[in-house]
Amino acid sequence: MATRTYSPQTKDALKVMGQLISLARKEAEMTAQALAERAGISRSLLHRIEKGDPKCEIGVAFELATLLRIRLFSEEMPLQFLADHLEARIAVLPKIVRASDIKKMSNDF
């Protein structure tokens, strides 16, 4: 079985997300056990998320951020507005994207 690899940018984003959750939990003076129980997860899963483990479910990380009131997106644009805007943009694009047989032009001279 092949091992999944992650880009440095993905690893950095996971680390930052974990640090934001850890910081917010500690600033709220919540134990890991209390937050895990509130989120309906194990304490070990919480610790893995706080360490930036890429194999954790993204929905759990977002739920933890929500419980701790961590803003992940712009405060100027509510998430529902952003979702509606993106849905409208996606709607005008083709439903299926096929690989092109056209060779890409090289700009190397």
C-alpha positions as CSV (number, residue, x, y, z in Angstrom):
1,M,0.0,0.0,0.0
2,A,1.4,3.4,-1.0
3,T,2.1,6.0,1.7
4,R,0.2,9.2,1.2
5,T,2.5,12.3,1.0
6,Y,1.6,15.9,1.7
7,S,3.0,19.1,0.4
8,P,4.9,21.4,2.8
9,Q,2.1,24.0,2.4
10,T,-0.5,21.4,3.5
11,K,1.6,20.4,6.5
12,D,2.1,24.0,7.5
13,A,-1.7,24.7,7.2
14,L,-2.4,21.6,9.4
15,K,0.1,22.7,11.9
16,V,-1.4,26.2,12.1
17,M,-4.9,24.9,12.4
18,G,-3.8,22.6,15.2
19,Q,-2.0,25.5,17.0
20,L,-5.1,27.7,16.6
21,I,-7.3,25.0,18.2
22,S,-4.8,24.3,21.0
23,L,-4.3,28.1,21.8
24,A,-8.1,28.8,21.8
25,R,-8.7,25.7,24.0
26,K,-6.1,26.8,26.5
27,E,-7.3,30.5,26.4
28,A,-10.8,29.2,27.2
29,E,-9.3,27.3,30.1
30,M,-10.7,24.0,28.7
31,T,-9.0,20.7,29.3
32,A,-8.5,18.5,26.3
33,Q,-10.9,16.0,27.9
34,A,-13.6,18.6,28.3
35,L,-13.3,19.8,24.6
36,A,-13.2,16.3,23.3
37,E,-16.3,15.4,25.2
38,R,-18.1,18.5,24.0
39,A,-17.1,17.7,20.4
40,G,-18.0,14.0,20.8
41,I,-14.5,12.8,20.0
42,S,-11.7,11.0,21.8
43,R,-9.0,13.0,23.6
44,S,-6.4,11.2,21.5
45,L,-8.1,12.5,18.3
46,L,-8.1,16.0,19.7
47,H,-4.3,15.7,20.4
48,R,-3.7,14.4,16.9
49,I,-5.5,17.4,15.4
50,E,-3.7,19.8,17.7
51,K,-0.4,18.3,16.4
52,G,-1.5,18.7,12.8
53,D,-1.9,15.1,11.9
54,P,-3.1,15.0,8.2
55,K,-5.0,11.8,8.6
56,C,-7.7,13.4,10.9
57,E,-11.2,14.1,9.5
58,I,-11.4,17.7,8.4
59,G,-15.0,18.0,9.6
60,V,-13.9,17.3,13.2
61,A,-11.3,20.1,12.9
62,F,-13.9,22.5,11.6
63,E,-16.3,21.5,14.4
64,L,-13.6,22.2,17.0
65,A,-12.9,25.6,15.5
66,T,-16.6,26.4,15.6
67,L,-16.9,25.3,19.3
68,L,-13.9,27.5,20.1
69,R,-15.2,30.4,18.0
70,I,-12.1,30.4,15.8
71,R,-12.7,32.5,12.6
72,L,-11.3,30.6,9.7
73,F,-12.7,32.8,6.9
74,S,-13.1,36.5,6.4
75,E,-15.4,38.3,8.8
76,E,-16.5,40.7,6.1
77,M,-18.1,37.8,4.1
78,P,-20.4,35.4,5.9
79,L,-19.9,31.8,5.0
80,Q,-23.4,31.3,3.6
81,F,-22.9,34.3,1.3
82,L,-19.5,32.9,0.2
83,A,-21.1,29.4,-0.4
84,D,-23.9,30.9,-2.5
85,H,-21.4,32.9,-4.5
86,L,-19.2,29.9,-5.2
87,E,-22.2,27.8,-6.0
88,A,-23.3,30.3,-8.6
89,R,-19.8,30.4,-10.2
90,I,-19.6,26.6,-10.2
91,A,-23.0,26.4,-11.9
92,V,-21.8,28.2,-15.0
93,L,-18.9,25.8,-15.5
94,P,-19.1,22.5,-17.3
95,K,-20.4,19.7,-15.1
96,I,-17.6,17.3,-16.5
97,V,-14.0,18.3,-17.1
98,R,-12.1,16.1,-19.5
99,A,-8.4,15.9,-20.0
100,S,-7.4,17.7,-23.1
101,D,-5.4,16.0,-25.9
102,I,-4.0,19.3,-26.9
103,K,-0.3,19.5,-26.1
104,K,0.6,22.4,-23.8
105,M,2.8,25.0,-25.4
106,S,6.2,25.4,-23.9
107,N,7.4,28.9,-23.1
108,D,10.9,27.8,-22.8
109,F,13.0,29.3,-25.6
